[in-house]
Amino acid sequence: MQNSTPPAIGQILRNLRKSHKIPLAVLAKDTGVSEATLSRIENGQTAAPRPRRPCSIALPPC
């Protein structure tokens, strides 16, 4: 039996962003989350974001 861990939220975010060809700067502008913060999330250099932040990244603004 193989033990695998789910990918980290940052890895998922990066894979989705790149698969949709969205530059980090565009995602930052559209979500209101700074490029630096998004980069740290993608690279696993920051603690898991609060629920509000992933929601702002995942959902388009109203």
C-alpha positions as CSV (number, residue, x, y, z in Angstrom):
1,M,0.0,0.0,0.0
2,Q,1.3,3.4,-1.0
3,N,1.1,6.3,1.5
4,S,0.6,9.6,-0.3
5,T,-0.1,13.0,1.1
6,P,-2.3,15.4,-0.7
7,P,-0.6,18.3,-2.5
8,A,-0.3,21.5,-0.5
9,I,-2.6,24.4,-1.2
10,G,0.3,26.4,-2.7
11,Q,1.1,23.6,-5.2
12,I,-2.5,23.3,-6.2
13,L,-2.8,27.1,-6.6
14,R,0.4,27.3,-8.8
15,N,-0.7,24.3,-10.9
16,L,-4.1,25.9,-11.6
17,R,-2.7,29.3,-12.2
18,K,-0.2,28.0,-14.7
19,S,-2.6,25.7,-16.4
20,H,-4.9,28.7,-17.0
21,K,-1.9,30.8,-18.0
22,I,-2.7,33.5,-15.4
23,P,0.3,35.6,-14.5
24,L,0.9,36.1,-10.8
25,A,0.5,39.9,-11.2
26,V,-3.0,39.4,-12.8
27,L,-4.1,37.0,-10.0
28,A,-2.8,39.5,-7.4
29,K,-4.8,42.3,-9.0
30,D,-7.9,40.3,-9.4
31,T,-7.9,38.9,-5.9
32,G,-6.5,41.8,-3.9
33,V,-3.8,39.5,-2.5
34,S,-0.3,40.8,-3.1
35,E,2.1,39.1,-5.5
36,A,4.5,38.6,-2.6
37,T,1.8,36.8,-0.5
38,L,0.7,34.6,-3.5
39,S,4.3,33.7,-4.2
40,R,4.9,32.7,-0.6
41,I,1.8,30.6,-0.6
42,E,2.7,28.9,-3.9
43,N,6.2,28.2,-2.5
44,G,5.1,26.9,0.8
45,Q,6.9,29.8,2.6
46,T,3.9,30.9,4.6
47,A,1.5,29.3,7.0
48,A,-1.8,28.0,5.6
49,P,-3.9,31.1,4.7
50,R,-7.0,32.0,6.5
51,P,-10.3,30.9,4.8
52,R,-11.0,34.4,3.5
53,R,-7.8,34.5,1.4
54,P,-8.4,31.2,-0.5
55,C,-12.0,32.2,-1.1
56,S,-10.9,35.6,-2.6
57,I,-8.5,33.7,-4.9
58,A,-11.1,31.0,-5.9
59,L,-14.1,33.2,-6.4
60,P,-14.5,36.1,-8.8
61,P,-15.3,39.4,-7.2
62,C,-19.0,40.3,-7.1
